[in-house]
């Protein structure tokens, strides 16, 4: 149940951040940060007590979520098996037949490494001792 609430919350956040496709300007509403926090806290408290008020809805919602999870899992398994059957190698050899396969194309030669810096090149430059904090850089007296 918490997963569904989290998912609904983030979906609302994403939808709120997307630009609107309409030409109407958004109404000017001034909501302070404190008002928004108190409203979110009240909504969260209300959502936590939902199962106390509506136990049948919570039971049905959890059963629906489990059933949906099983359907998604079965669908993912079907897609995986289909792709494995179509793209993966078969037990008799490669997925493509030799008659349709073209001539072998040689791979390009490996490029040499582009890292040409030596350890001396990587070392930072010496900067000398730093003046103590608070000392002025102007020494004219």
C-alpha positions as CSV (number, residue, x, y, z in Angstrom):
1,X,0.0,0.0,0.0
2,X,2.9,2.4,0.8
3,X,4.3,1.6,-2.6
4,X,1.1,2.8,-4.3
5,X,1.0,6.0,-2.2
6,X,4.7,6.7,-3.0
7,X,4.1,6.1,-6.7
8,X,1.0,8.3,-6.7
9,X,3.0,11.1,-4.9
10,X,5.9,11.0,-7.3
11,X,3.6,10.8,-10.3
12,X,1.8,14.0,-9.1
13,X,5.2,15.7,-8.6
14,X,6.3,14.8,-12.1
15,X,3.0,15.9,-13.6
16,X,3.1,19.2,-11.7
17,X,6.6,19.9,-13.0
18,X,5.8,19.2,-16.7
19,X,5.1,22.3,-18.8
20,X,1.4,22.8,-19.6
21,X,0.4,22.4,-23.2
22,X,-2.4,25.0,-22.9
23,X,-2.1,28.7,-23.8
24,X,-3.9,29.8,-20.7
25,X,-1.6,31.4,-18.1
26,X,-1.4,29.7,-14.8
27,X,-3.3,31.5,-12.0
28,X,-1.2,33.4,-9.6
29,X,-1.5,31.7,-6.3
30,X,0.7,32.7,-3.4
31,X,1.3,29.8,-1.1
32,X,4.0,30.0,1.6
33,X,6.4,27.2,2.4
34,X,4.8,26.8,5.9
35,X,1.3,26.4,4.4
36,X,2.6,23.8,1.9
37,X,4.4,21.8,4.7
38,X,1.3,21.9,7.0
39,X,-0.9,20.8,4.1
40,X,1.4,18.0,3.2
41,X,1.7,16.9,6.8
42,X,-2.2,16.9,7.1
43,X,-2.5,14.8,3.9
44,X,0.1,12.3,5.1
45,X,-1.7,11.9,8.5
46,X,-5.0,11.4,6.7
47,X,-3.5,8.9,4.3
48,X,-2.0,6.9,7.2
49,X,-5.4,6.6,8.8
50,X,-7.1,5.5,5.6
51,X,-6.9,1.8,6.4
52,X,-8.5,2.4,9.8
53,X,-11.4,4.2,8.2
54,X,-11.8,1.9,5.2
55,X,-10.4,-1.6,6.0
56,X,-12.3,-3.2,3.1
57,X,-10.7,-0.8,0.6
58,X,-7.2,-1.5,1.9
59,X,-7.8,-5.3,1.7
60,X,-9.1,-4.9,-1.9
61,X,-6.3,-2.6,-2.9
62,X,-3.6,-4.9,-1.6
63,X,-5.2,-7.9,-3.4
64,X,-5.4,-5.8,-6.6
65,X,-1.7,-4.8,-6.2
66,X,-0.7,-8.4,-5.8
67,X,-2.7,-9.5,-8.8
68,X,-1.3,-6.7,-10.9
69,X,2.2,-7.7,-9.8
70,X,1.6,-11.2,-10.9
71,X,0.3,-10.0,-14.3
72,X,3.3,-7.8,-14.8
73,X,5.6,-10.6,-13.9
74,X,3.9,-13.0,-16.3
75,X,4.0,-10.4,-19.1
76,X,7.7,-9.7,-18.5
77,X,8.4,-13.4,-18.6
78,X,6.5,-13.7,-22.0
79,X,8.4,-10.8,-23.4
80,X,11.7,-12.3,-22.2
81,X,10.9,-15.7,-23.7
82,X,9.8,-14.1,-27.0
83,X,13.0,-12.0,-27.3
84,X,15.1,-15.0,-26.3
85,X,13.5,-17.1,-28.9
86,X,13.8,-14.5,-31.7
87,X,17.2,-13.0,-30.9
88,X,19.1,-15.6,-28.8
89,X,21.1,-18.5,-30.1
90,X,19.2,-21.7,-30.5
91,X,20.3,-25.2,-29.4
92,X,21.3,-26.1,-32.9
93,X,23.5,-23.1,-33.6
94,X,23.2,-19.4,-34.2
95,X,19.8,-17.8,-34.6
96,X,20.6,-16.8,-38.3
97,X,20.9,-19.4,-41.0
98,X,24.2,-19.7,-42.9
99,X,22.3,-19.1,-46.2
100,X,21.1,-15.7,-45.2
101,X,24.3,-14.6,-43.4
102,X,26.6,-12.5,-45.6
103,X,30.4,-12.7,-45.8
104,X,32.2,-12.2,-42.5
105,X,33.2,-8.6,-42.0
106,X,36.6,-8.1,-40.3
107,X,36.6,-6.0,-37.2
108,X,38.6,-2.7,-37.4
109,X,42.1,-2.8,-35.8
110,X,42.3,-1.8,-32.2
111,X,43.2,1.8,-31.7
112,X,46.2,2.6,-29.5
113,X,45.6,4.0,-26.1
114,X,45.3,7.8,-26.0
115,X,46.7,8.2,-22.6
116,X,50.1,9.7,-23.3
117,X,50.7,11.6,-20.1
118,X,53.6,10.4,-17.9
119,X,53.5,10.5,-14.1
120,X,55.6,13.6,-14.2
121,X,53.0,15.3,-16.3
122,X,50.3,14.5,-13.9
123,X,52.0,15.9,-10.8
124,X,50.8,19.3,-9.7
125,X,53.1,22.3,-10.0
126,X,55.0,23.3,-6.9
127,X,53.7,26.5,-5.4
128,X,55.9,27.2,-2.4
129,X,55.0,27.9,1.1
130,X,51.7,29.7,1.7
131,X,51.6,32.8,3.8
132,X,49.8,32.5,7.2
133,X,46.2,33.5,7.2
134,X,45.6,37.2,8.0
135,X,49.1,38.2,6.6
136,X,48.8,40.9,4.0
137,X,50.3,40.3,0.6
138,X,51.6,43.9,0.4
139,X,55.0,44.2,2.3
140,X,55.8,47.8,1.7
141,X,56.8,49.5,5.0
